[in-house]
Amino acid sequence: QEAIRITNFLARSQGVEPIAVESVPCVWRAVVKYKEQLAADPQKRRLDDGRRRLDPKHHDSQRSGPTERPYTPELLDAMSKMMLDLIQKWGDRHLRLRTMLEGYQKDVHTAYLAAVSNSNQSPLQATNDLQQPPANNFHIVQASLPHTGSTVLNNLLVGLFDPDADYKKSSMITITHDFDLLSLYKKERPKYDEMFFVVSNRGMDPSSRVDKELCEYNNVLCIEYEELQYTNQQQLHDVVNNLSNKFQSRFHRSFGPGFLDESKRMDAVKRLEAMDNAISALKGQPPDVMDKKFGVIGGSVSDANVGGGDTGNERATRFEVNGKSFHIFQASPPHTASAVVTNWLMGLFEPDKDYSFMVNNPEQTVRNHDMTVRLDSTVVTKTHILEIMNLYKQYRTQFDEIFFVVSNRGNNPETRIDASLCQYDNV
Protein backbone atom coordinates (compact mmCIF):
# COMPACT_ATOMS: atom_id res chain seq x y z
CA GLN A 1 0.00 0.00 0.00
CA GLU A 2 2.84 2.44 0.79
CA ALA A 3 4.47 1.70 -2.56
CA ILE A 4 1.17 2.45 -4.33
CA ARG A 5 0.85 5.73 -2.42
CA ILE A 6 4.35 6.72 -3.52
CA THR A 7 3.47 5.84 -7.12
CA ASN A 8 0.34 7.98 -7.03
CA PHE A 9 2.26 10.86 -5.48
CA LEU A 10 5.00 10.74 -8.12
CA ALA A 11 2.39 10.60 -10.88
CA ARG A 12 1.31 14.14 -9.93
CA SER A 13 4.76 15.54 -10.79
CA GLN A 14 5.30 16.86 -14.28
CA GLY A 15 7.73 14.78 -16.32
CA VAL A 16 7.54 11.73 -14.03
CA GLU A 17 6.01 8.55 -15.49
CA PRO A 18 5.79 5.87 -12.79
CA ILE A 19 4.85 2.28 -13.51
CA ALA A 20 1.21 1.25 -13.68
CA VAL A 21 -0.46 0.76 -10.30
CA GLU A 22 -1.33 -2.85 -11.08
CA SER A 23 2.40 -3.59 -11.57
CA VAL A 24 3.44 -2.19 -8.17
CA PRO A 25 2.93 -5.43 -6.16
CA CYS A 26 5.07 -7.37 -8.63
CA VAL A 27 7.87 -4.83 -8.57
CA TRP A 28 7.67 -4.53 -4.79
CA ARG A 29 8.03 -8.31 -4.37
CA ALA A 30 10.93 -8.43 -6.81
CA VAL A 31 12.85 -5.60 -5.17
CA VAL A 32 12.00 -5.92 -1.49
CA LYS A 33 11.20 -9.59 -1.00
CA TYR A 34 13.79 -11.14 -3.31
CA LYS A 35 15.80 -12.62 -0.44
CA GLU A 36 12.79 -14.52 0.84
CA GLN A 37 12.12 -15.82 -2.66
CA LEU A 38 15.73 -16.99 -3.06
CA ALA A 39 15.65 -18.69 0.32
CA ALA A 40 12.46 -20.51 -0.63
CA ASP A 41 13.72 -21.63 -4.07
CA PRO A 42 17.50 -21.36 -4.59
CA GLN A 43 17.10 -22.61 -8.17
CA LYS A 44 15.56 -19.26 -9.10
CA ARG A 45 18.98 -17.66 -8.89
CA ARG A 46 20.49 -17.58 -12.36
CA LEU A 47 24.28 -17.68 -12.30
CA ASP A 48 24.82 -18.17 -16.02
CA ASP A 49 23.40 -14.88 -17.29
CA GLY A 50 26.52 -12.88 -16.34
CA ARG A 51 24.67 -10.48 -14.05
CA ARG A 52 26.28 -9.62 -10.72
CA ARG A 53 24.90 -7.80 -7.73
CA LEU A 54 26.55 -4.51 -6.80
CA ASP A 55 26.87 -5.49 -3.17
CA PRO A 56 30.63 -5.96 -2.51
CA LYS A 57 29.81 -8.29 0.40
CA HIS A 58 27.76 -10.58 -1.83
CA HIS A 59 29.58 -13.82 -2.55
CA ASP A 60 28.89 -13.50 -6.30
CA SER A 61 30.72 -10.19 -6.53
CA GLN A 62 33.80 -10.07 -8.78
CA ARG A 63 34.95 -6.73 -7.32
CA SER A 64 38.19 -6.39 -5.40
CA GLY A 65 40.17 -3.69 -3.63
CA PRO A 66 39.52 -1.68 -0.48
CA THR A 67 35.97 -1.59 0.83
CA GLU A 68 36.50 1.59 2.91
CA ARG A 69 37.37 4.95 1.41
CA PRO A 70 37.78 7.69 4.06
CA TYR A 71 36.24 11.06 3.33
CA THR A 72 38.72 13.64 2.09
CA PRO A 73 38.91 17.14 3.66
CA GLU A 74 37.26 18.48 0.49
CA LEU A 75 34.27 16.16 0.87
CA LEU A 76 33.90 16.90 4.59
CA ASP A 77 34.10 20.63 3.90
CA ALA A 78 31.38 20.31 1.25
CA MET A 79 29.14 18.35 3.64
CA SER A 80 29.69 20.92 6.39
CA LYS A 81 28.64 23.75 4.08
CA MET A 82 25.60 21.83 2.88
CA MET A 83 24.43 21.30 6.47
CA LEU A 84 25.03 24.96 7.32
CA ASP A 85 22.91 25.89 4.31
CA LEU A 86 20.09 23.65 5.54
CA ILE A 87 20.37 25.05 9.08
CA GLN A 88 20.11 28.59 7.74
CA LYS A 89 17.20 27.74 5.46
CA TRP A 90 15.05 25.70 7.83
CA GLY A 91 16.49 26.07 11.33
CA ASP A 92 14.29 28.96 12.45
CA ARG A 93 11.12 27.12 11.43
CA HIS A 94 11.96 23.59 12.56
CA LEU A 95 13.78 23.52 15.88
CA ARG A 96 14.02 19.72 16.05
CA LEU A 97 15.52 19.56 12.56
CA ARG A 98 17.96 22.32 13.47
CA THR A 99 19.11 20.43 16.57
CA MET A 100 19.74 17.26 14.55
CA LEU A 101 21.53 19.08 11.75
CA GLU A 102 23.74 20.98 14.20
CA GLY A 103 24.68 17.64 15.77
CA TYR A 104 25.58 16.17 12.38
CA GLN A 105 27.46 19.32 11.39
CA LYS A 106 29.46 19.19 14.62
CA ASP A 107 30.48 15.57 13.85
CA VAL A 108 31.45 16.48 10.30
CA HIS A 109 33.44 19.48 11.54
CA THR A 110 35.31 17.23 14.01
CA ALA A 111 36.05 14.72 11.24
CA TYR A 112 37.26 17.55 9.00
CA LEU A 113 39.73 18.75 11.64
CA ALA A 114 41.00 15.19 12.10
CA ALA A 115 41.35 14.70 8.33
CA VAL A 116 43.27 17.96 7.95
CA SER A 117 45.53 17.02 10.85
CA ASN A 118 46.22 13.52 9.47
CA SER A 119 46.96 14.77 5.96
CA ASN A 120 49.09 17.73 7.11
CA GLN A 121 47.00 20.01 4.91
CA SER A 122 46.08 23.57 5.76
CA PRO A 123 42.36 24.32 6.18
CA LEU A 124 40.53 24.74 2.90
CA GLN A 125 40.40 28.13 1.30
CA ALA A 126 37.25 29.66 -0.18
CA THR A 127 36.61 28.30 -3.67
CA ASN A 128 33.19 29.52 -4.72
CA ASP A 129 31.12 32.65 -4.77
CA LEU A 130 29.10 31.70 -1.69
CA GLN A 131 32.25 31.86 0.42
CA GLN A 132 33.29 35.33 -0.63
CA PRO A 133 32.59 38.33 1.63
CA PRO A 134 29.25 40.07 1.13
CA ALA A 135 29.30 42.63 -1.64
CA ASN A 136 28.09 45.36 0.71
CA ASN A 137 30.10 47.25 3.32
CA PHE A 138 29.29 45.86 6.79
CA HIS A 139 30.41 46.37 10.38
CA ILE A 140 29.93 44.27 13.53
CA VAL A 141 29.37 45.84 16.95
CA GLN A 142 30.03 43.59 19.93
CA ALA A 143 28.02 44.92 22.87
CA SER A 144 28.98 43.26 26.15
CA LEU A 145 29.11 44.21 29.79
CA PRO A 146 32.21 43.21 31.80
CA HIS A 147 32.20 39.65 33.14
CA THR A 148 29.95 38.31 30.37
CA GLY A 149 32.67 36.55 28.38
CA SER A 150 33.34 39.75 26.45
CA THR A 151 37.06 39.18 25.85
CA VAL A 152 36.58 35.63 24.60
CA LEU A 153 33.73 36.76 22.35
CA ASN A 154 35.76 39.67 20.99
CA ASN A 155 38.77 37.52 20.14
CA LEU A 156 36.49 34.92 18.58
CA LEU A 157 34.80 37.49 16.32
CA VAL A 158 38.10 39.14 15.40
CA GLY A 159 39.52 35.70 14.66
CA LEU A 160 36.66 35.01 12.24
CA PHE A 161 36.68 38.36 10.44
CA ASP A 162 39.97 40.19 11.07
CA PRO A 163 42.40 37.66 12.60
CA ASP A 164 45.54 39.80 12.58
CA ALA A 165 44.02 42.87 14.27
CA ASP A 166 45.05 44.07 17.72
CA TYR A 167 42.52 44.47 20.52
CA LYS A 168 40.10 47.33 19.73
CA LYS A 169 42.00 48.04 16.50
CA SER A 170 39.89 45.97 14.12
CA SER A 171 38.32 47.84 11.22
CA MET A 172 35.46 45.31 11.14
CA ILE A 173 34.68 44.71 14.83
CA THR A 174 33.89 47.34 17.47
CA ILE A 175 33.54 46.38 21.15
CA THR A 176 31.46 48.50 23.51
CA HIS A 177 29.83 48.26 26.95
CA ASP A 178 27.00 50.51 25.75
CA PHE A 179 23.73 48.55 25.55
CA ASP A 180 21.81 51.40 23.91
CA LEU A 181 21.89 49.56 20.59
CA LEU A 182 19.27 51.71 18.88
CA SER A 183 21.26 54.89 19.48
CA LEU A 184 24.44 53.19 18.31
CA TYR A 185 22.68 52.03 15.18
CA LYS A 186 21.32 55.47 14.33
CA LYS A 187 24.73 57.06 14.92
CA GLU A 188 26.90 54.60 12.99
CA ARG A 189 24.52 53.25 10.33
CA PRO A 190 25.23 55.99 7.72
CA LYS A 191 28.85 54.78 7.52
CA TYR A 192 27.95 51.27 6.38
CA ASP A 193 25.56 49.36 4.17
CA GLU A 194 24.84 46.91 6.99
CA MET A 195 25.42 46.84 10.76
CA PHE A 196 25.20 43.74 12.93
CA PHE A 197 25.23 43.45 16.71
CA VAL A 198 26.54 40.49 18.72
CA VAL A 199 25.64 40.69 22.42
CA SER A 200 26.82 38.54 25.33
CA ASN A 201 24.42 38.05 28.25
CA ARG A 202 24.98 36.46 31.64
CA GLY A 203 22.67 35.25 34.37
CA MET A 204 19.20 36.62 35.09
CA ASP A 205 20.20 40.00 36.51
CA PRO A 206 18.84 42.71 34.15
CA SER A 207 22.04 44.69 34.72
CA SER A 208 24.05 41.98 32.93
CA ARG A 209 21.60 41.39 30.07
CA VAL A 210 20.43 43.35 27.07
CA ASP A 211 16.71 44.08 26.77
CA LYS A 212 15.04 40.87 25.57
CA GLU A 213 13.16 42.73 22.84
CA LEU A 214 16.42 43.84 21.23
CA CYS A 215 17.40 40.20 20.71
CA GLU A 216 14.40 39.86 18.40
CA TYR A 217 15.79 42.33 15.84
CA ASN A 218 17.05 40.53 12.75
CA ASN A 219 20.44 42.27 12.91
CA VAL A 220 21.08 41.33 16.57
CA LEU A 221 22.52 38.01 17.76
CA CYS A 222 22.44 37.36 21.52
CA ILE A 223 24.88 34.86 23.04
CA GLU A 224 24.80 33.46 26.57
CA TYR A 225 27.91 33.50 28.77
CA GLU A 226 27.78 29.71 29.11
CA GLU A 227 28.22 29.36 25.34
CA LEU A 228 31.66 30.98 25.61
CA GLN A 229 33.07 28.60 28.23
CA TYR A 230 35.69 25.99 27.42
CA THR A 231 38.23 24.01 29.43
CA ASN A 232 39.84 21.83 26.74
CA GLN A 233 40.64 21.79 23.04
CA GLN A 234 37.47 20.04 21.92
CA GLN A 235 35.28 22.48 23.83
CA LEU A 236 37.19 25.38 22.29
CA HIS A 237 36.35 24.05 18.81
CA ASP A 238 32.72 23.59 19.89
CA VAL A 239 32.51 27.22 21.08
CA VAL A 240 33.86 28.50 17.74
CA ASN A 241 31.61 26.18 15.75
CA ASN A 242 28.49 27.08 17.75
CA LEU A 243 28.95 30.84 17.40
CA SER A 244 29.82 30.53 13.69
CA ASN A 245 26.67 28.48 13.04
CA LYS A 246 24.50 30.92 14.96
CA PHE A 247 26.02 33.93 13.20
CA GLN A 248 25.40 32.49 9.75
CA SER A 249 21.93 31.29 10.64
CA ARG A 250 20.91 34.63 12.14
CA PHE A 251 22.33 36.77 9.32
CA HIS A 252 21.88 34.34 6.43
CA ARG A 253 20.26 36.97 4.23
CA SER A 254 23.48 38.98 4.21
CA PHE A 255 26.09 36.19 4.28
CA GLY A 256 26.27 33.14 2.05
CA PRO A 257 26.03 29.71 3.71
CA GLY A 258 29.74 29.04 3.22
CA PHE A 259 31.04 32.44 4.29
CA LEU A 260 32.31 31.32 7.71
CA ASP A 261 34.09 28.32 6.22
CA GLU A 262 36.54 25.97 7.89
CA SER A 263 39.46 28.29 7.17
CA LYS A 264 37.88 31.20 9.06
CA ARG A 265 36.88 28.93 11.93
CA MET A 266 40.43 27.66 12.24
CA ASP A 267 41.63 31.28 12.35
CA ALA A 268 39.29 31.88 15.29
CA VAL A 269 40.50 28.72 17.06
CA LYS A 270 44.13 29.77 16.62
CA ARG A 271 43.41 33.25 17.97
CA LEU A 272 41.75 31.89 21.10
CA GLU A 273 44.66 29.51 21.62
CA ALA A 274 47.07 32.43 21.31
CA MET A 275 44.92 34.46 23.72
CA ASP A 276 45.14 31.66 26.31
CA ASN A 277 48.92 31.56 25.86
CA ALA A 278 49.02 35.33 26.47
CA ILE A 279 47.01 34.88 29.67
CA SER A 280 49.49 32.28 30.90
CA ALA A 281 52.40 34.59 30.03
CA LEU A 282 50.85 37.36 32.16
CA LYS A 283 50.56 35.16 35.21
CA GLY A 284 51.85 37.04 38.24
CA GLN A 285 51.88 40.40 36.43
CA PRO A 286 49.98 43.37 37.96
CA PRO A 287 46.51 44.18 36.56
CA ASP A 288 47.76 47.32 34.82
CA VAL A 289 49.85 45.18 32.42
CA MET A 290 47.82 44.40 29.29
CA ASP A 291 48.50 42.36 26.18
CA LYS A 292 47.74 44.73 23.29
CA LYS A 293 46.95 41.94 20.86
CA PHE A 294 44.22 40.19 22.82
CA GLY A 295 43.13 42.69 25.50
CA VAL A 296 43.92 40.38 28.43
CA ILE A 297 45.48 41.84 31.56
CA GLY A 298 47.88 40.67 34.23
CA GLY A 299 46.81 38.48 37.08
CA SER A 300 47.48 35.21 38.81
CA VAL A 301 46.27 32.56 36.37
CA SER A 302 46.08 28.84 36.98
CA ASP A 303 46.45 26.55 33.99
CA ALA A 304 43.19 24.79 34.80
CA ASN A 305 41.30 28.04 34.34
CA VAL A 306 42.83 29.09 31.02
CA GLY A 307 40.13 29.18 28.41
CA GLY A 308 36.61 30.35 28.86
CA GLY A 309 36.16 33.54 30.84
CA ASP A 310 36.83 37.17 30.18
CA THR A 311 40.39 38.23 30.86
CA GLY A 312 43.23 36.58 32.74
CA ASN A 313 42.65 37.79 36.26
CA GLU A 314 38.93 38.00 35.71
CA ARG A 315 38.57 34.28 35.49
CA ALA A 316 41.48 32.93 37.44
CA THR A 317 42.44 35.04 40.45
CA ARG A 318 39.27 34.17 42.30
CA PHE A 319 39.74 32.29 45.52
CA GLU A 320 38.03 28.89 45.33
CA VAL A 321 36.96 26.30 47.86
CA ASN A 322 35.75 22.92 46.60
CA GLY A 323 35.82 24.30 43.08
CA LYS A 324 33.55 27.28 43.85
CA SER A 325 34.62 30.91 43.68
CA PHE A 326 33.56 33.45 46.30
CA HIS A 327 34.07 37.02 47.42
CA ILE A 328 33.69 38.71 50.81
CA PHE A 329 32.43 42.24 51.27
CA GLN A 330 33.33 43.82 54.59
CA ALA A 331 30.46 46.34 54.63
CA SER A 332 30.53 48.60 57.66
CA PRO A 333 29.67 52.16 58.65
CA PRO A 334 32.65 54.34 59.68
CA HIS A 335 33.80 54.21 63.31
CA THR A 336 32.71 50.60 63.83
CA ALA A 337 36.21 49.06 64.05
CA SER A 338 35.88 48.23 60.37
CA ALA A 339 39.64 48.40 59.79
CA VAL A 340 40.16 45.71 62.44
CA VAL A 341 37.52 43.48 60.84
CA THR A 342 39.00 43.97 57.38
CA ASN A 343 42.52 43.08 58.48
CA TRP A 344 41.22 40.07 60.41
CA LEU A 345 39.51 38.78 57.22
CA MET A 346 42.55 39.46 55.05
CA GLY A 347 44.73 37.67 57.59
CA LEU A 348 42.50 34.62 57.24
CA PHE A 349 42.17 34.54 53.46
CA GLU A 350 44.99 36.55 51.83
CA PRO A 351 47.59 37.63 54.40
CA ASP A 352 50.07 38.92 51.79
CA LYS A 353 47.60 41.02 49.78
CA ASP A 354 47.16 44.77 49.94
CA TYR A 355 44.01 46.46 51.23
CA SER A 356 41.19 47.14 48.70
CA PHE A 357 38.29 49.54 49.18
CA MET A 358 35.12 50.04 47.10
CA VAL A 359 34.36 53.73 46.79
CA ASN A 360 30.77 54.86 47.30
CA ASN A 361 30.42 56.50 43.88
CA PRO A 362 28.24 55.68 40.84
CA GLU A 363 31.02 53.56 39.33
CA GLN A 364 31.68 51.76 42.63
CA THR A 365 35.40 51.94 41.89
CA VAL A 366 37.66 49.52 43.72
CA ARG A 367 40.94 51.14 44.80
CA ASN A 368 44.17 49.55 45.93
CA HIS A 369 46.60 52.27 47.09
CA ASP A 370 46.35 54.85 44.30
CA MET A 371 45.41 52.36 41.57
CA THR A 372 42.00 51.22 40.33
CA VAL A 373 41.77 47.42 40.37
CA ARG A 374 39.23 44.75 39.51
CA LEU A 375 36.88 43.54 42.21
CA ASP A 376 38.17 39.99 41.93
CA SER A 377 41.82 41.00 42.31
CA THR A 378 41.35 40.23 46.02
CA VAL A 379 39.12 38.01 48.13
CA VAL A 380 38.09 40.72 50.61
CA THR A 381 36.80 44.17 49.68
CA LYS A 382 35.99 46.80 52.29
CA THR A 383 33.20 49.29 51.65
CA HIS A 384 30.93 51.76 53.42
CA ILE A 385 28.13 50.97 50.95
CA LEU A 386 25.44 49.44 53.14
CA GLU A 387 22.87 48.58 50.43
CA ILE A 388 24.12 45.01 50.48
CA MET A 389 21.10 43.65 48.58
CA ASN A 390 22.05 45.87 45.65
CA LEU A 391 25.70 44.82 45.94
CA TYR A 392 24.62 41.18 45.90
CA LYS A 393 22.44 41.58 42.82
CA GLN A 394 25.12 43.52 40.95
CA TYR A 395 28.07 41.22 41.58
CA ARG A 396 26.48 37.82 42.16
CA THR A 397 27.00 36.73 38.54
CA GLN A 398 30.77 37.11 38.88
CA PHE A 399 31.14 34.55 41.68
CA ASP A 400 29.57 31.30 42.81
CA GLU A 401 29.00 32.80 46.28
CA ILE A 402 29.12 36.27 47.87
CA PHE A 403 29.38 36.79 51.64
CA PHE A 404 29.02 39.93 53.77
CA VAL A 405 30.73 40.56 57.10
CA VAL A 406 29.30 43.64 58.81
CA SER A 407 30.44 45.47 61.94
CA ASN A 408 27.81 47.34 63.99
CA ARG A 409 28.14 49.76 66.89
CA GLY A 410 25.69 51.03 69.46
CA ASN A 411 22.03 51.75 68.82
CA ASN A 412 22.47 54.64 66.42
CA PRO A 413 20.95 53.65 63.01
CA GLU A 414 23.86 55.42 61.32
CA THR A 415 26.31 52.94 62.80
CA ARG A 416 24.20 49.82 62.37
CA ILE A 417 22.97 47.86 59.40
CA ASP A 418 19.28 46.97 59.14
CA ALA A 419 18.69 44.14 61.61
CA SER A 420 16.64 42.13 59.10
CA LEU A 421 19.69 41.84 56.83
CA CYS A 422 21.64 40.07 59.55
CA GLN A 423 19.18 37.16 59.25
CA TYR A 424 20.38 36.24 55.76
CA ASP A 425 22.58 33.14 55.73
CA ASN A 426 25.32 34.87 53.70
CA VAL A 427 25.57 37.86 56.12
N, C-alpha and C positions, 0 to 999 in steps of 0.2 A: 504493500500500500504506500509506503514512503517513497519507493522508487517511482511509482505512478504519479504521486504528487509532484516530485521533482520534474518528471517529464512534462506534466501539464504546466508547471511554472516556467520551464524553459521555452515551451511553445509560444508563450506570450511575448518573447523577446524577438525583435526584428533581426532577421538573418540567421536565426537558429532553427534547425530542422531536426527535432528529436525523432527517435524511432516511434513506430506506431504503438499505441497503448497496449494492444493485444500481444505485442511482442515483448513487452517489459518482463513478464514472469520468466520467459525463456532466457532472456539475457541475464536477468538477476541470478537465476540458478547457475548459469554457465560461469558467471564472474565470481559470485560470492560463495556458492556452494560446491565449487568444483572439487575441493578436497574431500568432501563427504562422498561425492560420486566416485572419485578415484579409490577411496578406501573400500567402497562397496563392490567395485568391479575394476580391479587393477588392469584388466585386459583393454579397458577403454583408453589407456594411455598409449599413444602412438609414438614409438621411438624411431621409426624409419622414415618420417617425413621431414627430418632435418630441422625441425623447429626446436628452439631451446628457450627455456624461461629466462627472464632477465634477473632472477634472484641469484646473487653470487653464492648463497649458502645452499642452493638447490643442487642435489647430487648430479643432475644432468648438465650443469653449467660447464662450459668449456673455457670460461674466463680464468685468468690468473693474474698475479700481481697483488699489490697491497690492497687490503679492504678498508683501510682507514686513511683518510686524507685530511690532515688538520687544516682548519681555516687559516688563511693568510691574513696579515694585518689589513690588507686592502679590503678583503671580504668582511672582516669584522667591523671595519670603519664604515663600510656601506650599510651593514645591518644596523649599526648604531644610529646612523643618520635617518634611516627609514623609520626606526622606532620613535626617534625624536619628532619626525614629521607627523606620525600618527598621534603622538601625545599632544602636539600642538593643535592638531585638527580636531580631535575628539575628546581630549582630556577634560575640558571644562564642562562638557555635557554628560560624560559617562565616567563617574568617579571610580567605579570598580574596574573598568577597562584601563583607566589611567594608572591605577595602582599596579595592575598586572604588567602593563607595558613598562612602567618604571622599574619593576623588578627584573624583567627580561633585559632591559637596556643596561641596568647595573651589571648583570652577569656578562653581557657582551663587552661592556667597557672594561671589566676586570680581565676578560680573556684577551682583549686587544692589548692591554698593558703587558700581560704575560708574553704574548706573541712578539711584541716589539722588543721586550727585554731579551727573549731567547734568540731572536734573529739579529740583535745588535743594530737594528735600524732606528733611525730617528722617527719621531711621530710624524704621521702623514701631513703633508701640506695641502692647502686648499687646491682643488683641481676643477671645480665647476662654478658656474655663476652663482649658485645658491650659497656658496661659502664666502663670497666676496662681501666686503662691508656694504652697508646700505648706501644707496646713491645719495641720500640726503645727509645734511650736516647735523649730527646729533651730539648731545652731551648728557652725562649721567651724574646726578646729584645723589650722594650717599648721605642720608640724614639719620644720625644716630646720636643718642645721648651717651655719656661716658658709662662704662661698665655694662654695655649691651653687646659686647663682641665687636665693637666698632673698628678696632685695629685689624683684627682678622678679616672682617668683611672688606675693609678698604684694600688691604693687600691682595685679597682674592680678586676683587674687581679690577684693580690695577694690573694684576697678573693676567687676567683675561683680555684686557683691552689695550693696555699700555705698559707692558711688563718691565721696561727698562727705566721707568720714571721714578724719581725720588718721592718721598712722602710729601703730599700736598703740592707736588710740582707737576702732576699729570695734566695734560691739556684736554683729556677726555673725562676725567673723574674729579669731581669736587666733593670734599667731605665737610659737613657742617653739623653743628649741634642745634641748629634752628629747626624747629618742627613746624614753623609756619610755612607749609609747602605752597600754599596758594599765593602768598606774597612773593616767595622765591620764584615761582613760575612766572608771575606777571612781570617781575623785574628782569629775569634772564631770558625769557622766551624769545624776544626779538633778535637775539644773537644767533639763534639756531633754528633749524627746520623742525627738530624734534627734541624734547627734553623728557628724560626718564628719571624716576626717583626710586631708589632702593633704600628701605628703612629697616633698621634692626630694632626689635622690641624685646622686652624682658619682663617676666613676671606679670602680675596683675595690677601693680600699682600704676595708676594713670600717669604719674610723673615720669615713668620709664617706658611709656608706650605712646605711639602716635594715635590720634583720633581714629577710631575704627572706620568711620565713614571715608576717611582719606584712602584707606587700603582698597576701597572699591573702585577708585578711579583707574581707568585702563592704562595709565602711564605710571602707576605706582605699584611696586612690588614690596610686600612686607615680609620680613624674615624674622623668625624667632631666635632668641639667643641660643637655645638648645641645638639649633641646626648648625651652629658654628663651632661646636665643641668636638674635639678629637684628641685622642691620647696615643694613637699609633698610626702607622703608615696607611693601613687600609681605611681607617676612619677619615684620615685626611683626604684621600681620594674620594670617599663617599661625600664629604662636605662639598668639595669642588663640583662633583658630578650633580649633586642635588641642586645647588644654586644655579648651575649652568642650565639644567633642565627647566627649572622654574623661570629663569630669565627668558629663555627662548619661548616657553609656553605662554608667559604673560604678555610678551611683546612680539608675538609671532607675526603680526601684521606689518611690522617694521623691519624684522630680521628674518632672513631665510632660515629654513630648518637646519641647515648645516653650518650656520655662521659660527657658532661656538663649537668648532670641531675638536678633534682629539689633540691637535697641535696647540690650540689655545688653552685647552684644559691642562695640558702638561705644563705650559708656561705658568699657569696659576699654581699648580702643585709645587713647581720648583721655587716660586717666589715665597710660598708659605714655608717651605723647608728652609730657605735662606733666612726668613724672618725668625724662625725658631733658633737657628744657629746664632743669629745676632743677639737674641735674648740670652742665650747661654753665655755668649761672650761678655755681656754686660753684668753678669752675676757679680755681686759685691760692689758694683759702682753706685755712686749716689744718684738719687732720682733726677738731678738736674743734668745728667749725662744722657743724651739722646742719640740714637742711630738715625742719621738723616735719610737713609734709604727707606727704612721700614716704619719709622715713627715710634719705635719701642724705646723705653727709657730704662735707666739703671735700676737695679734692685736685686735682692737676694732671690735667685731662681733655682728651684730644684728640678733635676732632669725629669722627674715623673710628672711635673706640671707643665712642661714645655709643650705647647700645642693646644690651643683651644680657648683662650680667654681674650683679654684685650691687650694690654701691654705687659712687659716682663714683670714688674713688681705689682701690677694689678692683679695678676692671677697666681703669684707664687710666693709673695712675702707673707701671706696670711698665716697666722698661727693656727695649727690644726690639732685636734684631739680626736682620735678614733676616725680619722679621715674627714672630719667636719671642721670648717673654718668658723671663727667667731671673732667678735670685737667687743670691747668693754668701754662703755662711756662712763666716766666719772663725772656725773652731773650734780653740781652743788652750788648753792648760793655762796657769795663771798662771806668770809669771816665764819666759816663752819669747819675749820681745820681741813679744808679741801686739799691743801698741798700735802698734808700728812697722808691723807687717804690715797692720793695719786701716787706718791712715792712708795707707799706700802704695796699697791697693786703692781707698779712697775718692778718692784723688787721681787715679787712673786713670779711674774710672767716674762719680763724682759729687763733684767737688771743692768745690762750694758747699754740700753737705748737712751736717747735723749728725750726730754720732756716735750710733748705735743699738746697744743691747745686749740680748740675750735672757737673761732671768733664769732661773737653774736652779731653777724652782719648778714645781709641778704644772700651773699655767696657762701656763708658758713665756711670761710676759709680756715684751713688747718695750718697752723704755724709751728715751725720747729726752729728755735732761735730766730734768726731774721729771714728764714727761707720758707716759702709756701711748699707744703708737701702733700702727698696723697693721704687720704684717711687711713688706708690699709698699710701705710709704711710703718705703723706701730700697732701693737695690740691694744694699748690703753690710750684713750684720748680724753683729756679733761675739758670741760665746758661749763659755762654758767647758763647755758640754754636749758631751761627747765621744762619745755614742752616736749617731754620725752616720747609721747605718742607720735608726734610729728617726726621726731628724729628716727623713731623705729620704722615708720612707714617709708621715709625717704631713703634709708640706707639698708633696709632689710634684704633687698635683692642682691646686695653685694656679698653677703655672708650667709652661712647656714644658720647661725645663731647670733643674736645681739643681746648683751646683758648691760644693765645699768646698776651702778653702785652710787648711792646718794648719801650725802652727809647732811643731817639736819641739826638745828640748834634752837633751843628755847621754844617758846610758844608764838613767837612773832611769825605771821604768815610769810613775811619777806625772807625769812631764814629757814623755811621749811617747805618741803614739797607737798603737794596734795596727798593727804593720808590714803586716799583710795588707790593711788598709784603704787603704794608700797605693798599692796595685796597681790600684784601681778607676780607670777612665778619667775620672771626674768628681771625683777627689780630687787 
